[in-house]
Amino acid sequence: MKKNQFKFYATVSDRGQIFIPKALQRYFGIKNRDKVSFVVEKDGHVVFGKRKKEN
């Protein structure tokens, strides 16, 4: 793993929900009711981020 990469694990609840670790919430500036995105790339990797506000 590269020096500037992060690795976190999450557990999926019975309702299909995941908990976003506090360190990631701080890193992305995620607060209550914010939208996040999960982008699945062609190679199967998932890119996670805070959804940018649209005008």
C-alpha positions in Angstrom: 0.0 0.0 0.0 1.3 3.5 -0.9 2.3 5.9 1.9 -0.6 8.3 1.2 -3.3 5.6 0.9 -5.9 4.8 3.6 -7.4 1.4 4.3 -10.6 1.1 6.4 -13.1 -1.7 6.9 -16.8 -1.4 7.5 -19.5 -3.9 8.5 -22.8 -4.0 6.7 -25.8 -3.9 9.0 -28.9 -6.2 8.7 -30.6 -3.2 7.0 -27.8 -2.9 4.4 -26.2 0.2 5.9 -22.6 0.9 6.5 -20.9 3.0 9.1 -18.4 5.5 7.7 -15.4 5.7 10.1 -14.9 9.0 11.9 -11.4 9.4 10.2 -13.0 9.3 6.8 -15.8 11.7 7.8 -13.2 14.2 8.9 -11.0 13.6 5.8 -13.9 14.3 3.4 -15.7 16.8 5.6 -18.8 14.7 5.8 -21.6 15.9 8.1 -25.1 14.6 8.9 -27.4 14.5 5.9 -24.5 15.0 3.4 -24.6 12.8 0.2 -21.7 10.5 -0.6 -20.9 8.8 -3.8 -19.7 5.3 -4.7 -18.3 4.9 -8.2 -17.5 1.4 -9.5 -14.7 1.6 -12.0 -14.2 -0.9 -14.9 -11.6 -2.8 -13.0 -14.0 -3.3 -10.1 -12.5 -0.7 -7.7 -14.9 1.5 -5.9 -14.2 5.2 -5.5 -15.8 6.8 -2.5 -16.2 10.5 -1.9 -18.5 13.3 -0.7 -21.0 14.4 -3.3 -20.3 17.8 -4.7 -23.1 20.3 -4.5 -24.7 21.0 -7.9 -25.9 24.5 -8.8 
